[in-house]
Each structure stands twice: as structure tokens, then as C-alpha cells.
Amino acid sequence: MDVYGLIGNPVEHSLSPPMHEAAYEALSLDARYVTLEADPDRIGAAVEGADALGVAGLNVTVPFKQDVLAHVHPTETAAAVGAVNTITFAGDGTTPEGHNTDVEGVVRAFAHHDVPIEGRSAVVVGAGGAGRAATYALADAGADVFVSNRTVERAEALADDFEGLGVEGGGLDALEDRLPEADLLVNATSVGMEDPDTSPVPAELLHDGLAVLDAVYTPLRTKLLREAAAAGAETVDGAWMLLFQGVAAFERWTGVEAPVAVMNEALRDRL
Ligand code: ATR
């Protein structure tokens, strides 16, 4: 039996186990997906221990996505983003590979909705870990990206890091200029989650011709997505991002095409 898992803290409410196990069942794979609450002070030992125990692959979530970088060989994407959310073990004690499938999650969520990225103008709101992954994903896929963040310095630092990809950054006030011209918008802040009657973006800046991806998935229909739909924009909810990062991890681990519809249903059943 192949064992996969998620390390993070906390992990008990994760939707990854049902999503991955639905895929194993659909394809009759002899595999299990477990959640593991790692000790923050022993994250290196946790990664090594997982390998020694024969774990085939791990997802990594908050707060360990940056910490595990030092214990894996990161792919170019994971190194550029500075975060790893998927580890593959060879099972022989060699340093495991660290991937960032959050980046693929963004690209594939748009692709699934037939929204092109290359050559388009994108705005990412938020400059934390999610903002970094979304910004890299869109810029690497050929969009012109502007990062807008409440704390301007964070957006500027992120833009500096991805200067080579043409990324620019600024405060939330820049949305007024940038958003009316944009084709793509990603909310990578937590706004809309705790208080479902808040949106990170003024409704009057939303327009048809815009495709809006909200990384928030609780609730699924955020205020931003409701207002985007009312403005005639295409909407992509946060479950798509969650789904496709999982799909990408599954395919990397198993080498098999993921049963996307099955995984999507397992996820949405629980949202
Ligand atoms: P994550 O790694 O999930 O992206 P994070 O690093 O805590 O989490 O980042 C949260 C993001 O949401 C940040 O961009 C944050 O803005 P600041 O950098 O200014 O803190 C943004 N955010 C959180 N609450 C916000 C609010 N009420 N208004 C605007 N932005 C907010």
C-alpha cells in the first residue's frame, strides 16, 4: 500500500484526505492519505522520518511551506516561489523533491474555465504566501501582473523578487487605475473569509471581460465573486484552486492522470 499525507499545523479540518482518497477509490489504487501534525521544531526530522517510514509523498501546508525548503531539492518553480507544498520521496534516503503545485492550481483553475493567461493583464490582490504563488503562476504563464497589497512594502518587495518576470506592485489604491484595464483578477487575501460581507475590491471596479479567481473557498460564493458575477465577469471559486493543486500533486506522485471530476465532487460535497 502507498501512503501519502499532509503535514501542517493544524490539519484536522483538511479537505485533502477525502479528495485524494476519492481518486484512489475511483482508480482502485492501493493507497491511503493521512494527516500528520508535525512538530514545528522538528520539521527536518519529520521529512526524513516520513521517507524512512516509506511514505511515498507529502503535501505541506501552513506553517511549513517555507520551512521544508531546506530539506528538499526544490524544483525551479518551488525555489522561485520560496515555498513547497508537495514532496516526492524516492524511498532510498536521497533528498526528496519539493514541488509547488499551488502554482499549477492557479494556472489549471483558469485553464479549466477556458480563461487564457498568456499576454493578458492580471491583478493579484495580496502579497502573502498565496499572493506570491498566484503572482508567479500568472507571470510565468505570460501575463503582465500587478500586485496590489494593503501593506505597500510587501507588494513592492514581491514585485522586486519577480522583476525579471515584469511584475509590478503597489497599494490597494492602485486598483482604481489597474483593475478597469485588467483581464484577470486573483484575490489572494483572506478578505471575505471571516466576514462574508467583505470584499478586497470595490464592486464598481469589476467589469465584464474580467475573469475573477478567489482563493477563498469558505464561503464558496464570496462577496467578491457575487459582485463579479453581477458585473458580468467570469467567476472561478477557490475550490478550483484547491482541486487543481491536489490534482497536480496526485499526478506527480502516481504518474496517472487524475480523475478530476471525482476529486471535484469529493471536495464540493464537503464545502
Ligand atoms: P497567506 O500566506 O495565506 O497569503 P498571509 O501571509 O498572512 O497569508 O497574507 C495575508 C494577505 O491578506 C496579505 O496580503 C494581507 O495584507 P497585508 O500584507 O497588508 O497584511 C491580506 N489581508 C489580510 N487581511 C486584510 C484586510 N482586512 N484588508 C486587506 N488585505 C488584507
Boltz pocket constraint, residues with backbone or C-beta under 6 A from the ligand:
constraints:
  - pocket:
      binder: B
      contacts: [[A, 125], [A, 126], [A, 127], [A, 128], [A, 129], [A, 130], [A, 131], [A, 149], [A, 150], [A, 151], [A, 152], [A, 154], [A, 188], [A, 189], [A, 190], [A, 191], [A, 200]]
      max_distance: 6.0
